[in-house]
Amino acid sequence: MTDKIKHECGVAMIRLLKPLDYYYKKYGSWQYGLDKLYLLMEKQHNRGQEGAGLAAVKLEASAGNEFIFRERAAGSGAIAEIFGKIHETFRRFSSDKLKDIDFVKKSVPFAAELFLAHLRYSTTGKSGLAYLHPLLRRNNWASRSLALAGNFNMTNVDEMLPAQRRIQASFRSSALPDDERELPGPADGQLGGELRQHRSGALQEVLRGGRGAGLP
């Protein structure tokens, strides 16, 4: 960055290097990573004037089980609202279940090893729940699912969107209600997600011996 950091968005990320049972035995809670993320987000609370969001990824999820979760909220009280919703999901399980680490790792949302958080303070673009990061693109293949959060502006969106459409990238309509949209569009965050997903897919095609359309 060449400019001084002023009122840009805040970003935080945590990657646990030990399994959840390690933190449960040492600290008495498998929510160690989630608790640390809360502190990191609160330290940047002033950045989240428009809203905030977080994504959690289970790195050792079994095939067929959900492994990526997201929660977002708008407004200056977004952090408290987000963590309130997450802890509400925990209350759906009995105390015995929440002490069973194997069950927690398999079945409890947000009981994860990787966390990504974003606090939005936009300098350009639109506002609203659909434009809060992390943006999420789900795919049937885990390696092609994507959660994206950043502090950036893409200034050539108008030129890049037609190029993506030529390789048949699909964009969800901005006319859909916020809770039905995965990525808002067209916007720089959506385009960034599409570019990263396409490059990932093209690279896998190359590794399988294919041409990898669109990959330089």
N, C-alpha and C positions, 0 to 999 in steps of 0.2 A: 504494500500500500504506500502511495506517495502522499496521501492526505492524512492529516491528523484525525484520530478517532474522536468523534464528537457525539452525535446523536444517532449512531447507526444501531442496527439490531444486535442483540446479544445471542451468543451460541455457547452451548456447553455439551460435553460428551464424556461419558464414563464407560470404560471397558474393564470389567472385572477379570482379574488374572487367575482367580481361584474359583472352584465350583461353589454353588450356593451353600452346600452343607458346611464348607469351611467357615463362612461368615456366621452361619447359625451357631456353630460350636464356639467360635472365638468371641463373637459379639452378642450372641443370644438372639439374633434376628437375621433372616435371609433377605431382609429389605435394606441391607447395608448400602447397596449401590443406589437404590431409589432415594434413600435418605440423604446421601451425599449430593445427588443431583438436585434435590430440593434446596440444599444450602447454596449450591452454585447458581441456581436460578434466582434465589432471593438476593444474592450479592449483586445481581444485575437487574434488580426489580425496576429501576428507573428506565431501563431500556424497553420494558414491556408495556408501553403506554397503550398500545392498540390491542394487545393480546399475546398469547403464548401457546406453546404446544410441546409435546414430547412424544417420542417413539421409543419402544422397547423391543428388543430382539432376543429371542431364546436361541442361543447358538447350538444347543444340543437337542433340539426338538426332534421327536421321532416322526417318521413319515406319516402324513395324514393328520397331524396335530397342528393347530394354529401356532405360529411362531413369531409373528410380528403384530404389534399393538400400537395404537395411537390414541391420544386424547388432546383436544385443543379447547381453548375458551377465549372469548373476546373480552376486552376491557382491562382496566388497570388491576382488577382483582383476579386476573386469570390464573395465577399460580395457585392460589388457595382453592379455586374452583376445580382446577385440574386434579390436584392431589386429593381433594375431597371425593371426586368421582372415582378415582383409582382405589382409594381405601373403602369406598362403598362396595366395589366389586369384591374386595377381600371378605367383607362381612357376609357374603353369600355362602361362605364355607364355614364349617364348624371349627372350633379351636383345635380339636384333635387333627383335623385334616391339615390345618395350617402349620402343625408341628411335624407333619409327615413330609420330609423334604422331597422324597421321590414323587409323591403326589403333587406337591407344589410345583416342582420343575415341569411336570407333565401337563397339569390342568389349570393352574392359577394364572390368569392374565397379569402381565407386567412383572411376573417373577422371572427376571431375565438377567443376562450377563452383559448386555450392551444397551446403553441409553444415549439418546440424542435429544437435546432440548433447544428451543429457539424462543426468543423474546422479540416481538416485532415492534420496531419503531421505523415506519416506512418514511422514505424521503421522496419516493415517486410511486406511481401505480395506484391501484384501487385498494380499498379496505373491506373487511368483512371476514367472517369465519373461514370461508373457502380459500382465502388468500394467506391464511396463517400457516407457517411451517411447523413441523415437518410436513412436506407434501409426500403423498404416499401413492405408489404405483404397485398394485398387486399383480402377481402372475402365478399361474399354476406351478411354475418351476421356481423353487426357492431362490436359485441363483440369479433370477431375473426380476425378483421383487426389489423395490427400491424405496427408501425413505431419504428425503433430501431436505436439508436445511442449510441456509447460507445467508451471508451478508453481501449481497451483490446486486448490481443492475446490469441487465443485458441490453445494450443500446441498439442492437441490430436485429431485434425480434421480427420486425416486419419483413426483413429479407430472409431470415432463417426458417420461418414458418412454412412458406411455400416449398422450400427445399425438403423439409421433413415430410410434407404431404406428398411430394413426388415419390418418396419411398414408402408411401402408404402408412405413415404414422397417423394414428387416430387421436383426436382431441375431444374430450368431453365438452358439451355445450355449456357456455356460461349462463345459459337460461335455466339450467337445472337448479333446484333448491340446494342450498349449501350442504345439507346432510346427505345429498345424493351424489355429490361430486367428489372424485378422488383428487384430481388436479384441476385448478381453475384455469380457464383459458379464454382466449389465448393470453399467456403471461410469461415472463422470463423464467419463473420457477418451473412452470409446466414444460416449457421448451427445454430447459436444462435437464429435467428428468427424462424426457423423451430421448434426448441426445445420448445421455449416459446409458439408458436401457438399450437403445439401438446399437451402440458401440459394443456393449456387452454381448448382445445376441450375435452380432456380426463376427466378433472374435471367436465365439464358440463355434460358429459355422466354419470359420477358417480351420480351427483345430480339428473339426470333423472331416476336413478335406474339401469343404465347399468354397465358394468364391467370396462370401462375405460382402454382400452388396452394400455400398456406401462406406466401407471401411478403407481408408487410404492405405 
